[in-house]
Amino acid sequence: MSKLANQQPPPPPSSDMDVDSADAAEEKNLVRFSINVLELTREAQMQHGLRHGDYTRYRRYCTARLRRLYKSLKFLHGRGKYTKRNITESTVKDVRFLHVVFYMAERAWSHAMEKKTAGPNAKQRIYMLGRFRKAVKWATLFSQLCSIKGDSRTSLEAEAYASYMKGTLLFEQEKNIEAAMMNFKNTRTVYEELGKYGSIENQLLCRQRIEEVEPMIGFCSRKLGGSALQAHDLLDMEKEGPAYDLFKAKIEAVLSETRSQQAASMTEFNWLGRRFPITSAKTRIAILKAQQLERDLNGAATESISADKKLAIFDKLFSAYHDARGCIRNDLASAGNAENIRDDLNGLDKAVSAVLGLRTIERNQLLVSIAKSKFAKHRDEKNEKITKPEELVRLYDLLIQNTTDLTDLVSSGRDKNEEENSFVHEYELKGLAFRAERYFYLAKSYSSAGKRTEAYALFCYARSLVDSALHQLANSPDKALIQDLKALSDNCRSNSCIEHATGIMEDENAPERLSKGVSTISLGDNKKKDNKYLTDMLGSYESALGEQQTKVPTRITQFPPPFQSVPCNPIVVDMVYDIIEFPNLENRMKKEKKSILKRFWG
């Protein structure tokens, strides 16, 4: 009996309820986390240095962010001696563990980009590639953990992030360009699919990411020889951001290689019917670069290019032509006494200087068009400054000086051909048109200052200049210039009529204003009109706004408030206290009884 009593009872049979509870517990443990990887990446990068290309600041932010995550998760690595702790599937019980892996990848990537933008030498390049490998390692772990612990969108975004990191490493190593292109294409495919859904902000982020990856795919395809990109395609890749920083040096190398190949076949420079031989390779490359930029400015897609980008292209164009002139003048200094070589180099220098002056005129005309677009606006949409007529006068002064210098340079030769004569005549007429525009806006300046007589005279003079230019351009094929001059003539005529009428009205009203001023003259104190504030006249319908076209501020209330007189407490001086004689009260005081000993000892 005791043996039977000591035996354990058999376990009860498992039921369906136990199986369901086990499945529920397993589902509870498999919590799916959600991370918007692209938004997290963009926000962290733009707010902590990469808006200005500061990779050092971003790396330090990632380090500080990791320290905070370790502390909040209590996922520390020992005190004193470092104790390695791996993040595995069983470790990820909070979404912040995924953030730790993500910021580890970002820190390694930003460190590699910091070394790359600093111009690495051989040792630094080895260290940079090691950092890229580390970034790939952490990005791959991030993708694996998100596929297990994250939802479907998080898993896709993490996969695209890991593909981008792998493509970046392979692209930098230049060993397996085909695999790099495949990774970039995978990234593009994922973001194209994700861009079809979600909010508008998310779609814009996906579109931006695709635009960053597209040039890298094109560059890889060119390196593989699949679809060869031309030089202008490589120039279109020049954008801002981390993706461009990755292959900026590679684009410059490819462009210089392309120009060197083209320079081998370029032997002369043509300008106004004259041909100038080019012997220096550096001069050829600089001129080829300038000509490519000119094609970008005058190509079919010119209208889609913004004004700021055009100005940036003009700056690069001027730099290229200045480099060419520097090379030519260095050749002149080393030419010695060889007359034929010196004549060719002087002619080439003159031609390049003339082209540079011509492009300077085009750039200043672009600035004039930008200023004119803001001249007629009362308030710009972006709250920018309104163009004043004085600014346009200054721009036209520059254009007149540029045309004068250009015509003097071209006409400086002894034997001019027909093309040079027609070129000089064309730009003399353009200089006359610029003078007419200058006088028009100078008249506008006088009109805004209230000087009607001067404005009327300048409008009439500008119209006479326009009529003279139109008479000389009667047989010219430049229809656009003729249309602009006709519009300017109409504006001069209408504005001169307005100034004439306004001047007559002001003369008619002058006696009335004079008599009104005399009637208000007072021999007493000349007190200025009080500027009342809105808070002081709430019961009356008077405007507290300043007059139009004046800079008087709105008078709402006076700030800081004016001082007010406050009554103070009265000061009482007690002068009677020292004179009063108080009665003697010793007889009313209680007398102390002393013992015999106290009496004896006093």
C-alpha distance (Angstrom), angle and dihedral (degrees) to the residues before:
residue distance angle dihedral
M1 . . .
S2 3.76 . .
K3 3.79 91.3 .
L4 3.75 91.0 52.7
A5 3.72 90.9 46.5
N6 3.79 92.3 53.1
Q7 3.79 92.9 52.7
Q8 3.85 117.4 100.9
P9 3.77 117.4 -118.2
P10 3.81 115.3 -109.3
P11 3.87 116.3 -97.6
P12 3.77 114.6 -97.5
P13 3.79 117.2 -108.1
S14 3.82 116.1 -92.6
S15 3.74 114.7 -103.6
D16 3.83 134.0 -155.4
M17 3.81 90.8 -105.9
D18 3.82 91.0 61.5
V19 3.81 91.3 51.5
D20 3.81 91.7 50.3
S21 3.81 92.1 49.7
A22 3.83 90.5 50.5
D23 3.84 90.7 51.4
A24 3.79 90.7 48.4
A25 3.80 91.1 51.3
E26 3.80 90.4 49.2
E27 3.81 91.4 50.2
K28 3.80 89.7 48.8
N29 3.79 90.5 54.6
L30 3.85 91.5 50.6
V31 3.80 96.7 69.4
R32 3.81 112.3 170.7
F33 3.81 114.4 -136.3
S34 3.78 123.7 -152.4
I35 3.83 124.0 -145.8
N36 3.79 126.2 169.3
V37 3.81 93.3 -142.5
L38 3.80 97.2 -177.5
E39 3.80 94.2 48.6
L40 3.82 91.2 45.2
T41 3.82 90.8 50.6
R42 3.80 95.1 47.1
E43 3.79 94.5 45.3
A44 3.81 94.0 48.1
Q45 3.80 93.3 46.6
M46 3.79 98.1 44.7
Q47 3.79 95.6 45.2
H48 3.78 97.1 46.2
G49 3.76 110.1 46.8
L50 3.79 112.1 -60.5
R51 3.79 92.8 95.2
H52 3.81 84.0 75.2
G53 3.82 97.5 29.1
D54 3.81 93.8 -104.1
Y55 3.81 102.5 150.5
T56 3.80 93.4 168.7
R57 3.78 91.8 61.4
Y58 3.79 91.5 47.5
R59 3.81 92.0 50.1
R60 3.80 90.6 52.0
Y61 3.79 90.2 49.6
C62 3.82 90.6 52.9
T63 3.81 90.1 50.7
A64 3.81 92.4 50.2
R65 3.80 91.0 45.4
L66 3.82 91.0 52.4
R67 3.80 91.0 50.1
R68 3.80 90.8 53.5
L69 3.81 91.9 47.5
Y70 3.81 92.3 50.2
K71 3.80 91.0 51.8
S72 3.79 95.6 46.3
L73 3.83 91.6 48.2
K74 3.82 92.8 42.0
F75 3.78 85.3 -129.1
L76 3.81 95.7 142.5
H77 3.79 127.6 159.2
G78 3.77 102.3 -132.7
R79 3.78 132.8 -83.9
G80 3.75 119.5 -80.1
K81 3.78 98.9 -15.0
Y82 3.81 115.7 57.9
T83 3.78 114.8 -116.5
K84 3.78 115.5 -164.1
R85 3.80 116.1 -131.0
N86 3.78 119.0 -174.5
I87 3.79 124.6 -147.7
T88 3.79 109.7 -131.7
E89 3.78 136.3 163.1
S90 3.81 91.7 -86.3
T91 3.81 91.0 50.1
V92 3.82 95.1 57.1
K93 3.79 102.9 89.1
D94 3.79 94.7 133.9
V95 3.80 131.6 45.5
R96 3.80 88.8 -123.1
F97 3.81 89.8 72.3
L98 3.82 87.5 63.9
H99 3.81 88.3 49.9
V100 3.81 89.1 54.4
V101 3.81 91.7 56.1
F102 3.80 91.6 44.4
Y103 3.82 94.2 52.0
M104 3.80 90.8 46.1
A105 3.81 88.3 58.7
E106 3.80 92.0 45.0
R107 3.80 92.2 49.5
A108 3.80 92.7 51.9
W109 3.83 91.7 45.8
S110 3.82 93.8 48.7
H111 3.82 90.4 48.6
A112 3.82 90.1 52.9
M113 3.82 91.7 48.1
E114 3.80 89.9 48.2
K115 3.80 90.0 56.7
K116 3.80 91.9 44.1
T117 3.82 96.4 52.1
A118 3.81 90.1 47.4
G119 3.81 90.4 65.9
P120 3.80 103.3 -105.2
N121 3.79 124.7 -139.1
A122 3.81 123.2 -151.3
K123 3.82 95.4 -73.7
Q124 3.77 93.9 42.6
R125 3.80 90.4 49.4
I126 3.81 91.2 55.8
Y127 3.80 89.7 50.0
M128 3.82 90.6 46.5
L129 3.80 92.5 53.0
G130 3.81 89.0 49.0
R131 3.79 89.6 55.4
F132 3.81 90.8 49.3
R133 3.84 89.5 51.9
K134 3.79 89.2 50.9
A135 3.81 90.3 50.8
V136 3.82 90.1 50.9
K137 3.82 90.6 49.6
W138 3.81 93.4 53.1
A139 3.83 93.4 41.0
T140 3.81 90.1 52.9
L141 3.83 90.8 49.8
F142 3.80 88.9 47.9
S143 3.80 90.7 52.9
Q144 3.81 92.4 48.3
L145 3.81 94.2 49.4
C146 3.82 92.2 45.8
S147 3.81 90.5 51.7
I148 3.81 88.5 57.0
K149 3.79 103.6 32.1
G150 3.81 102.5 25.5
D151 3.77 134.6 72.4
S152 3.79 122.7 -103.4
R153 3.84 96.7 -89.4
T154 3.80 92.6 47.5
S155 3.79 90.0 49.4
L156 3.82 91.5 51.7
E157 3.79 94.0 47.7
A158 3.82 91.5 47.5
E159 3.81 89.7 50.7
A160 3.81 90.6 51.7
Y161 3.80 89.8 48.0
A162 3.82 91.8 51.7
S163 3.82 91.4 46.9
Y164 3.79 90.5 52.1
M165 3.82 91.1 51.5
K166 3.82 92.2 48.6
G167 3.79 91.1 48.4
T168 3.79 90.4 49.7
L169 3.81 92.1 53.6
L170 3.81 93.9 46.8
F171 3.78 91.3 44.7
E172 3.80 91.2 53.3
Q173 3.81 93.7 45.7
E174 3.84 90.9 51.9
K175 3.81 90.1 -152.3
N176 3.79 102.7 106.9
I177 3.81 107.5 23.8
E178 3.81 91.6 162.6
A179 3.83 91.9 58.9
A180 3.81 89.9 46.3
M181 3.80 90.3 53.2
M182 3.81 91.1 48.7
N183 3.81 90.9 52.9
F184 3.80 91.6 48.7
K185 3.80 89.9 48.6
N186 3.81 90.3 51.5
T187 3.80 88.8 52.2
R188 3.80 91.3 49.8
T189 3.82 92.3 48.2
V190 3.81 93.3 52.0
Y191 3.81 93.5 48.5
E192 3.80 91.6 46.3
E193 3.79 89.4 56.8
L194 3.79 94.3 42.9
G195 3.81 90.5 48.4
K196 3.78 91.1 64.3
Y197 3.80 92.6 66.8
G198 3.78 139.6 41.9
S199 3.77 131.2 39.8
I200 3.79 126.0 -25.2
E201 3.82 90.9 -106.2
N202 3.80 90.8 55.2
Q203 3.80 91.6 48.5
L204 3.82 90.3 51.6
L205 3.81 91.0 50.4
C206 3.80 90.9 51.0
R207 3.80 90.3 48.4
Q208 3.81 91.3 51.4
R209 3.79 91.2 49.2
I210 3.80 91.2 50.9
E211 3.82 90.2 50.4
E212 3.81 89.3 52.9
V213 3.81 92.9 51.0
E214 3.83 97.1 43.5
P215 3.84 96.6 73.5
M216 3.79 90.7 49.1
I217 3.82 91.0 52.8
G218 3.81 89.4 48.5
F219 3.78 92.0 49.2
C220 3.81 91.8 49.7
S221 3.80 91.4 49.0
R222 3.80 89.7 51.5
K223 3.80 91.1 50.6
L224 3.81 89.5 51.0
G225 3.81 90.8 47.6
G226 3.77 94.1 -123.0
S227 3.81 101.9 122.6
A228 3.78 107.7 2.2
L229 3.77 114.2 -141.2
Q230 3.77 120.3 -142.1
A231 3.79 124.5 -133.0
H232 3.78 92.8 -97.3
D233 3.82 89.4 53.8
L234 3.79 89.0 55.3
L235 3.80 90.5 49.4
D236 3.81 89.2 53.1
M237 3.80 87.9 59.0
E238 3.80 90.9 64.1
K239 3.79 102.2 107.6
E240 3.75 136.8 136.9
G241 3.78 126.3 -94.5
P242 3.80 143.8 61.0
A243 3.79 93.8 -62.1
Y244 3.79 92.0 57.1
D245 3.80 91.9 45.9
L246 3.79 87.5 58.7
F247 3.81 96.4 63.1
K248 3.83 103.9 18.5
A249 3.80 92.3 109.3
K250 3.81 91.0 47.2
I251 3.82 91.5 52.8
E252 3.79 91.1 50.4
A253 3.79 90.6 49.7
V254 3.81 92.8 49.5
L255 3.81 92.3 46.3
S256 3.79 92.4 49.8
E257 3.82 89.8 47.9
T258 3.81 91.1 50.5
R259 3.79 92.2 48.3
S260 3.79 91.2 48.1
Q261 3.82 89.8 54.5
Q262 3.81 91.6 48.4
A263 3.81 91.6 44.4
A264 3.79 90.3 60.8
S265 3.81 89.3 66.5
M266 3.83 95.7 40.7
T267 3.79 109.9 92.8
E268 3.82 105.0 154.9
F269 3.80 143.9 26.0
N270 3.82 119.3 -131.9
W271 3.80 120.8 -149.1
L272 3.83 128.0 162.7
G273 3.79 94.4 -23.0
R274 3.79 95.2 -45.5
R275 3.80 127.7 109.4
F276 3.78 122.7 -148.8
P277 3.84 120.1 -169.6
I278 3.81 117.7 -127.6
T279 3.77 115.8 -150.4
S280 3.82 102.4 165.7
A281 3.81 117.3 84.5
K282 3.81 92.1 -151.1
T283 3.80 90.9 54.8
R284 3.81 90.8 50.4
I285 3.81 92.9 51.0
A286 3.82 92.4 48.4
I287 3.83 92.4 48.8
L288 3.81 91.5 46.4
K289 3.80 90.2 51.9
A290 3.80 90.6 50.6
Q291 3.81 92.4 48.0
Q292 3.81 91.2 50.5
L293 3.80 90.0 52.7
E294 3.82 89.4 49.1
R295 3.80 89.6 54.7
D296 3.79 89.8 51.1
L297 3.82 89.7 52.9
N298 3.81 95.5 46.3
G299 3.80 98.7 35.6
A300 3.77 129.4 116.1
A301 3.83 92.9 -92.4
T302 3.81 94.1 55.1
E303 3.81 94.2 112.3
S304 3.81 91.7 57.2
I305 3.82 92.5 54.4
S306 3.80 114.1 95.6
A307 3.80 121.4 -124.7
D308 3.81 92.6 -112.8
K309 3.80 91.6 54.4
K310 3.81 90.6 48.2
L311 3.79 90.2 53.3
A312 3.82 89.8 50.0
I313 3.83 89.7 51.7
F314 3.81 89.7 49.6
D315 3.81 89.8 53.7
K316 3.82 90.8 53.1
L317 3.80 89.6 45.7
F318 3.80 92.6 53.7
S319 3.80 90.2 47.5
A320 3.82 90.9 53.1
Y321 3.81 93.7 49.5
H322 3.81 91.5 46.2
D323 3.81 88.7 52.6
A324 3.81 89.2 51.0
R325 3.81 91.8 50.3
G326 3.81 90.3 48.7
C327 3.82 91.0 52.9
I328 3.82 91.4 47.6
R329 3.79 92.8 50.7
N330 3.79 91.2 48.0
D331 3.81 87.9 53.8
L332 3.81 89.2 49.0
A333 3.79 90.6 53.6
S334 3.79 91.2 52.0
A335 3.83 96.3 40.3
G336 3.78 94.6 88.0
N337 3.79 117.9 -166.6
A338 3.81 98.5 -28.8
E339 3.81 101.2 129.7
N340 3.80 97.6 -165.6
I341 3.82 93.0 51.8
R342 3.80 92.2 45.5
D343 3.83 92.0 49.6
D344 3.81 91.2 51.3
L345 3.81 92.3 47.4
N346 3.83 92.2 47.2
G347 3.79 90.6 50.6
L348 3.81 91.2 48.1
D349 3.81 90.7 48.6
K350 3.80 90.2 50.8
A351 3.82 92.1 48.9
V352 3.82 93.8 48.3
S353 3.82 90.6 46.6
A354 3.82 90.0 50.7
V355 3.83 91.6 51.0
L356 3.80 89.2 48.1
G357 3.82 90.3 52.0
L358 3.80 90.6 48.4
R359 3.82 92.2 52.4
T360 3.81 89.5 46.9
I361 3.81 88.8 57.7
E362 3.81 90.3 50.0
R363 3.80 91.1 50.6
N364 3.81 92.3 49.7
Q365 3.80 89.8 48.7
L366 3.81 88.1 54.6
L367 3.82 89.3 52.3
V368 3.82 89.2 50.3
S369 3.80 91.5 52.4
I370 3.82 90.7 50.3
A371 3.81 91.2 49.0
K372 3.82 92.3 47.2
S373 3.80 90.9 52.6
K374 3.82 88.8 58.9
F375 3.81 95.7 39.2
A376 3.81 97.1 77.8
K377 3.83 94.5 45.4
H378 3.78 121.2 99.1
R379 3.79 92.7 -160.6
D380 3.76 125.7 6.7
E381 3.81 119.9 -127.9
K382 3.82 92.6 -121.8
N383 3.80 92.1 43.7
E384 3.81 91.3 -107.8
K385 3.78 126.0 157.0
I386 3.80 117.6 -79.5
T387 3.79 114.3 -121.1
K388 3.79 112.7 -108.6
P389 3.82 121.0 -147.5
E390 3.81 89.4 -117.9
E391 3.83 89.8 64.3
L392 3.80 91.3 54.1
V393 3.80 89.7 48.1
R394 3.81 89.2 55.1
L395 3.83 92.0 48.8
Y396 3.80 91.6 50.5
D397 3.80 89.4 49.2
L398 3.80 87.2 58.0
L399 3.81 91.6 48.1
I400 3.81 92.2 50.2
Q401 3.80 90.1 50.1
N402 3.81 91.2 47.6
T403 3.81 93.7 50.9
T404 3.82 90.9 46.9
D405 3.81 91.8 51.4
L406 3.81 92.1 46.1
T407 3.82 95.2 49.7
D408 3.82 91.0 45.7
L409 3.80 90.5 50.8
V410 3.81 95.4 48.6
S411 3.82 94.4 43.0
S412 3.81 93.3 47.6
G413 3.82 93.8 91.2
R414 3.78 122.1 93.7
D415 3.81 99.3 -134.5
K416 3.80 109.9 41.0
N417 3.77 121.4 -175.6
E418 3.80 126.3 -140.7
E419 3.81 94.8 -94.1
E420 3.79 92.0 54.5
N421 3.81 91.6 49.2
S422 3.81 92.3 50.7
F423 3.82 90.5 46.0
V424 3.82 91.6 52.6
H425 3.82 91.5 47.3
E426 3.84 91.5 49.2
Y427 3.79 93.9 52.4
E428 3.79 92.7 43.8
L429 3.80 87.2 59.1
K430 3.82 90.2 46.4
G431 3.80 88.5 51.6
L432 3.81 88.5 53.1
A433 3.81 89.9 51.2
F434 3.82 90.2 49.5
R435 3.82 89.8 51.7
A436 3.80 90.2 52.5
E437 3.82 90.8 50.6
R438 3.79 90.0 48.0
Y439 3.81 92.9 53.6
F440 3.81 90.3 46.3
Y441 3.80 92.9 57.1
L442 3.79 91.4 39.9
A443 3.82 87.0 57.5
K444 3.80 88.2 49.7
S445 3.78 88.8 54.8
Y446 3.81 92.1 52.1
S447 3.81 90.3 46.1
S448 3.81 92.1 54.8
A449 3.81 88.1 51.3
G450 3.86 90.9 54.4
K451 3.83 95.8 -111.8
R452 3.79 99.1 137.4
T453 3.79 99.4 171.3
E454 3.80 95.0 52.2
A455 3.81 92.0 44.1
Y456 3.83 91.8 50.6
A457 3.82 92.1 50.0
L458 3.82 92.5 48.4
F459 3.81 93.0 48.4
C460 3.80 90.0 52.0
Y461 3.82 91.5 48.0
A462 3.80 92.0 48.8
R463 3.79 89.5 51.3
S464 3.80 91.3 51.8
L465 3.82 89.8 52.2
V466 3.80 90.8 49.7
D467 3.81 91.9 50.2
S468 3.81 90.0 50.2
A469 3.81 91.6 50.7
L470 3.83 91.8 47.0
H471 3.80 90.8 51.1
Q472 3.81 90.9 54.2
L473 3.82 92.3 43.9
A474 3.80 94.1 53.2
N475 3.82 93.3 113.8
S476 3.80 97.1 30.7
P477 3.83 119.7 124.2
D478 3.83 90.6 -144.4
K479 3.81 96.7 102.9
A480 3.82 94.4 166.8
L481 3.81 92.3 59.5
I482 3.81 91.0 47.4
Q483 3.82 91.2 51.8
D484 3.82 91.4 49.4
L485 3.80 91.2 50.1
K486 3.80 92.4 49.2
A487 3.82 90.4 51.4
L488 3.81 89.4 48.3
S489 3.82 90.6 50.9
D490 3.80 90.7 53.0
N491 3.80 91.0 48.2
C492 3.80 91.7 49.8
R493 3.81 91.5 50.7
S494 3.82 94.6 47.6
N495 3.80 93.4 45.0
S496 3.80 92.6 47.8
C497 3.81 89.7 52.6
I498 3.81 90.3 49.4
E499 3.80 92.3 49.5
H500 3.81 91.2 47.0
A501 3.81 92.4 51.0
T502 3.80 92.9 43.8
G503 3.79 91.1 50.3
I504 3.83 91.8 50.9
M505 3.82 91.2 49.4
E506 3.79 91.5 49.9
D507 3.84 90.6 49.9
E508 3.80 90.3 49.7
N509 3.79 91.5 51.1
A510 3.79 94.5 44.5
P511 3.86 96.7 88.0
E512 3.80 90.8 48.3
R513 3.79 92.3 51.1
L514 3.79 90.2 46.0
S515 3.80 93.8 51.7
K516 3.79 90.7 46.1
G517 3.77 90.6 51.5
V518 3.81 92.4 48.4
S519 3.81 91.7 49.3
T520 3.78 91.6 55.1
I521 3.81 94.2 51.4
S522 3.79 110.9 117.6
L523 3.80 129.5 -166.7
G524 3.76 91.3 -151.4
D525 3.76 129.0 75.0
N526 3.76 111.6 -40.0
K527 3.77 101.5 -131.8
K528 3.74 118.4 -171.0
K529 3.74 120.0 -125.1
D530 3.74 111.6 -92.6
N531 3.76 113.9 -117.1
K532 3.77 102.7 -136.0
Y533 3.76 121.3 -156.6
L534 3.76 126.6 -132.1
T535 3.81 93.0 -115.5
D536 3.83 89.7 56.2
M537 3.81 95.5 55.2
L538 3.78 105.6 38.0
G539 3.79 90.7 135.7
S540 3.83 95.4 56.9
Y541 3.79 131.9 63.2
E542 3.78 100.1 -122.4
S543 3.79 124.1 137.1
A544 3.77 118.5 -114.4
L545 3.80 92.4 -168.0
G546 3.78 123.0 104.2
E547 3.77 122.0 -114.1
Q548 3.79 118.6 -83.9
Q549 3.83 119.2 -91.5
T550 3.79 90.1 22.4
K551 3.78 131.3 106.1
V552 3.81 95.3 -133.0
P553 3.81 108.6 134.8
T554 3.78 122.7 -125.9
R555 3.82 112.0 -90.7
I556 3.81 105.9 -138.2
T557 3.78 101.4 142.2
Q558 3.75 137.5 -26.0
F559 3.78 114.5 -94.3
P560 2.94 126.9 -142.2
P561 3.80 91.0 30.0
P562 3.82 116.5 -115.7
F563 3.79 121.5 -103.8
Q564 3.80 117.2 -95.9
S565 3.79 127.9 -155.1
V566 3.80 112.0 -111.8
P567 3.88 121.1 -165.8
C568 3.78 112.4 -119.5
N569 3.81 128.3 -142.4
P570 3.86 115.3 -87.9
I571 3.80 118.5 -100.4
V572 3.87 113.0 -130.4
V573 3.79 118.1 -162.6
D574 3.85 113.0 -162.0
M575 3.81 103.6 -148.5
V576 3.87 98.1 157.0
Y577 3.78 97.3 65.2
D578 3.83 94.9 85.3
I579 3.82 93.1 51.1
I580 3.82 101.0 49.6
E581 3.86 116.0 101.3
F582 3.76 109.8 -146.3
P583 3.90 119.7 -152.2
N584 3.81 120.8 -105.7
L585 3.81 110.8 -103.3
E586 3.81 100.9 179.6
N587 3.79 93.7 110.4
R588 3.77 89.3 60.0
M589 3.76 94.5 52.4
K590 3.81 118.4 101.9
K591 3.79 112.7 -106.8
E592 3.79 118.7 -135.3
K593 3.83 117.3 -127.9
K594 3.79 113.4 -133.1
S595 3.85 126.1 -153.7
I596 3.82 123.6 -126.9
L597 3.79 92.9 -100.4
K598 3.80 91.9 50.2
R599 3.75 90.2 48.9
F600 3.80 90.6 48.9
W601 3.80 94.2 48.4
G602 3.78 91.5 38.9
